[in-house]
Amino acid sequence: MCRHVHLLTKRPCLYIKCPHLQIIYSKEEDGLSRTAASMSWFSWLFIAWSRSSQSLLLVWLVGRELGIRDGLLYVQMLTCSHRGTPSSQGLFQDGDVIIGGLFPLHYKPPAIDHDFTQLPHYNPCTGLEYVPLQYIYAMVFALEEINHSTMLLPGIKLGYHIFDSCGRPPWALQSALSLVGGDSTSCNSTNPPDYSSGQSVPMIIGGDSSITSQILSTVLGPLSIPFISDLSTCPCLSDRLQYPNFFRTIPSDIYQARAVAQLVIRFNWTWVGAVVANNNYGYMAVKIFQEEIQGAGVCLAFVETLQRENIISDARRAALTIQASTARVILIFTWYTDVRELFLQLAKLNVTDRQFLASDLVQNSVTSKVANGVLGVATRSSAIPGFESYLRRLHPIHRPDDEFLREFWEVEFGCSHRTRHLHLYSSSLLSSPVSTLKSSHISNILTSNPPVMSDQKASLSHCNGTESLKKVQNLFTDASQLRVTYNVYLAVYAAAHALHSLLCPIKDSPSENNISTCSSPKQIKPTELLQHLQEVNFTTPQDETFYFQGADIPAKYDLVNWQKMPDGTLKITLIGHVDGFALHLNESAIQWITGSNRVPTSVCSEICPPGTRKVSRKGKPLCCFDCIPCAAGEISNKTGSLDCERCPLELWSNAKHTGCIPRQLDFLAFNETLGITLTTAAVTGVTVTTVVFVVFVRYHHTPVVRANNSDLSFLLLVSIKLCFLCSLVFIGRPSDWSCRFQQAAFGISFVLCVSCLKVKTIVVLAAFRSARPGAEALMKWFGPGQQRGSVFFFTCVQVIICIIWLSISPPVPKSDLDVPGLKVTLKCATASVVGFSLVLGYIGLLGCTSFLLAFLARKLPDNFNEAKLITFSMLIFCAVWVAFVPAYVSSPGKYAVAVEIFAILASSYGLLFCIFAPKCFIILLRPEKNTKKHLMGR
């Protein structure tokens, strides 16, 4: 506390806790001069010489008796008060103990010119709010209930000093300092605060925002003045080390924000916008909400802030953002007056299709087309018996000094009760002679000064006294949904029980049981009152147990829904409740913005259906994504899959990629187009070979047939026929025996065929070599017996290879699961690569040697040199099988089998036509050349 001492009167003035302010007066010949020796900004803001009209009037009145100098000092002594908080701007009731109250009665703060050239002047706020007015009278009602109670604080009357905080921290701080420091207009108080004298209060109820409560708790903390808030929800206020004197009758934001997040997750709203207050409440709520939705796939499309000082422009900007956004669900974490302006702006833009999830209910039916269907997580509602009838009995005639009620009356009924009040004020002032003015009398007159009336109020007609609230229906008289109002009611009872515990301790007496005796209120110490408030535990008149858990109370909320009635009005309907973190909701009772019971959707991207997966869009939130179909062989059997799952090898994805189905076995069948084509080619080859065989049998005595061992020619035709027939073994469903037989038949048939060609080539070379002198005996080693033996020998080598291979590691039918696709090829899997390589390698060796020998014998002199035909046929044979290897390896599934069959048929046709077509041409079409003379012509 700092004191200001008048240098002439030596009388101290008690001020609020502040840096020193020294004002020095000096008497000069021309008058008085006042010099500020030192002044800090805090003192400059809250303490100054009063310049009100009361002071000027008092200078004139008192100056006539005391002279100008003494009159100025006397007026200064009488009007020394906290700047900007005149006693008339509040609601007052004397009592043994005074409870302070701070409520945001008006929502339009005046413009302030911070030019720093003069002391700031705070004009009164405008824009009367009905709901906070109800809070004020809830406090008054509770105090009157307690004063009439015989069980609670018997013999002690509670009074109140209630100020308008205008919803802004500077106003609230100014009023709070006035309450706790004593708003005395006299400067002669040198004693500590006397809480029974009406000069200061032991505790304060109110605080319209968390930032206000933080400021007031910080300022009042060193004085240990308890502060009970009905609206401050910031979790930071639960810190008892930082705010040991703070209490609240509303749950922390943690529970409300988590309940909102649970609702968003429950209704699968993944793309939501948010409009929050530009203070700790809004930012903290968004932070808690974001922490709760982590991992749930929910994203915030935007976050718009609302500042009360710029509410119209901010609400307009937020409304435009909502209109442009694709989010259909909007979260609201701000005070209902801000929401009202936001809804008005949305109504102007005709934005009526958004679903709002609010932390505080909109309480204005004007915006019904926007507010319809709003969901709210509201503070638990409770009835206050007798409160509605109390409100409807209020009348300015019964409360002539109630400035708040008088202003409400003017707004509601359009008439004024101010004329009579002004007349009483002026009569009281002028009827007292100046010579008899006392300090207390002048002070009382000044504290009852009427407010300055605007031109609009001055033009109001006089009330006739018949106006009544009995049939008025508005937010002030509506006691059906008492939420914050009930919080104020609880705060008053908590304060009363703490005072009762402090002043009226229960004493055991041998003659009487538990007698409660109340001590003098002058013995109140803030630290003791704070301790008793922490230990409060009582049953409310509504039979509810009330206690503090540190600074908080147990979290309880109502889940409510604005529903449109048949007459077009909106009604709050209870649809569930929240206890702590547990949410209980009746979804069937909800009426959505669409007017139906169908839950609206709000997504940035439609949820990916089964069979697709989510792919995030570059530069966009996670909730904005594209749906990509699963790849072949992969599935997603649920909505919103992040990844697709690969099917097991024996299964494959269905057409929609929503499930795995058994893979279909596929093989080269006789009844499909490719199978029919190859079968036809094989049968045709067999038929042509048979025809050639018959021709050769018919003309076996002709020179063309007999040339170069006709037995080898017939054996060659048989082997070619076997090659055609073995290709048919590759067509059809593979089995154990078919897999073994096809490889053996293929290998042996082609070895037999190539062996015949090789022996024929050797015979041609031997025949021409034996014609040279001295080489007659060469043909003895290549007679018919030796030729057949050679063929048999070459063939037996292949037979032995096949027997060993098929005995040790035979091919078996196996599904080719490595090849992707719904159809899996059933083919003969080569278990031993070595065996298969030996079979092919042996055929290749015989073919290459036959080709080499035939190439050497191609220019031997003869009209019909068979070596030329063998050379050309082996050239085709080798070319086919060289091309076969890469084609076979690169062909998938059953097409690999088709490639092998094609190679067999191509090489067989090549041998058949290259060797036997010229002979058949001579036999059938040029018989004159089928003579020994013609053949030996050269």
C-alpha angles and dihedrals in degrees: 000000000000127000133215115208122199107228094215102042097030088218117143125226119210114223138179122278104286144125114288119286115193122188116185122201121199128184115231132178094253095046139276129335126191121209126190106219096184133351132173124208092252093056091042089056100047109021126052144124109289114245099185125136088253090066094051091050091049092049089058095044099045096034091067090063104032104028128249098287098046091040092057092050092047092051090048090053093049098045101039101133144133110290120252099010107091114184093240092068095077147049116264139187125172120232146146089268123023121214116203123224132194119186133163096243094162127040103194111079118200123250113264124206107216097191092137092222096107141014111289116256117209113207119204118274120247137206107075114228117211097201097056087045086059089052090055094053091044086061091047091047093051092049091050090049090052092046089055093047119103093197101051119061095338112204094012121104119209119214132183143219110198124184135185111247092189089221092280129110096229091056091045093049092047092051094043092053089049090052099048095037094047121252094234117157090209126085098205099088110116099156127093117269113296108207092194096055097067092242096109139006129237094215141009131221122201137046114169096208141024094247090054091050092048091053095045094044091050093049095042095040097085088052091049090230108161115235119197117193127198097190110027109109106164111133088220089072090067089074103109093190093059098033107026094156097050125106133165139193094207124076123254120268090247092078096042096047091047091050089052090050091049090053092049091050093044093055093043094241103162100166114052137156127217134213112191140174114264093242142071092289094059097040094045092048092052091047093052091045092053092048091052096050096049109128093011096097095245121139135187112235092195143340117218123186130213123209116196093218090056098028098138096051093039092049090049091051092047091048091053090049091051091049092052096043125092090218110112096188119065125193118212124201106170144087117294094243089061090047091052091058090046091053091048089055091047090050089054089053090045092237100155103141101078124108111223125206106192135187090206125035124246107240104192124092091199089082094046095129089060099034096050111119096013114160117214137192096207134177111269111277123225135174123246108208113232095006098111093050089048091055093048091052093057114115133163090233089065093042105037093165095050104110093178093055091045092054091047089051091053092051096044101041102021094233134106135232092184099100096070092044092053091048091053090049096051092043091052092050100044096041091065115082114234091232091060098046112130127195094248093044094052090045092052091049092049095048091056095055116143118243118254108264122225121226090256093054092043089057093056117112120245118266113246094212096248094098113115140174094217094103100024115117114198141116092280096055095036106106096164095098109035107173114136087019088061089048089058090048090052092047091056092050091046089053091047093050091049089052091046091051089050101041102028109042116177112249126196114232127186091223100039130032118240103339115193113214119182119216128213116292088227087077093066113127116188093223092054092045089050091053093050091048090056090055096047113138119160145138115253122225085260090061094251122138112236127193140142124248096203101303095339141073126220109287115252126162139173121227105219137178131205104229127187115237125213090258090057097254124123124242131191109237124192110234102166146324142242125226111188104309095337115105122203114186136173101208094183090064094059121107109201129207088266090061093242136093092250114114111241119232127233115181136142089214127016111255112268112254123228111287094043138076134215122257117185119235114241112258093006132107118269090257090064108075145135126243114235120191115244117259122254110290093021129101142186113198098185137057121264096021116177093201138017121239121229117235120238115266094258091052135059136197119267123237093274094042091234098119145008120254130186112276116248116243112240129191139152102281129191093234098057125087097254092046093049091049094051093043090052091050091050094048090046089053092050090049094049091047090051091050091051089048091052091048091051092048090049092050099032092128093057120102094242092058096041094047115107097007113312090209090067089048092054090045089050091052090051092051091048089051089051089052090055092047095047090060089066090061089066092059120082136034110329118239135175094265096040091052091053096043097047094057093044093046092047094049098043095042094053094043089052091049096047091043090058091051092048093051090046090053092049090050091052091051092045092049094055094041091053091058089070119092112273095017101089093112092059094085091055088074093050104049124139092274094051091047094053090044091053091052090048092049095050091048094048091057089059091045090054092049091051093047093052093044096047092045097051105034114357124185114264132195110263137168113246096227094166092073110084120234143084090269116066118200117237106208141151106274116212104232093184116043090185093060094048091046092052091052093050093039093054091050089049092049093053091044094051094048091047090050091049094050093045090049090055092050097045095099099046111130111259136116089231108031105176090194090075091056092047091050093053094044093049089048089058091043094053093043091053095050095043089054090044096069100062092036092052094048094049098044115098126225119326092359089075088060090048090052091053092049090048091052091051092049094043094051091044093051090046092055093043098050099035095052106029105028094073091047093049088048091057094041096049106025106023105035090156088070093050092090134109091235092057093045092049093041093116 
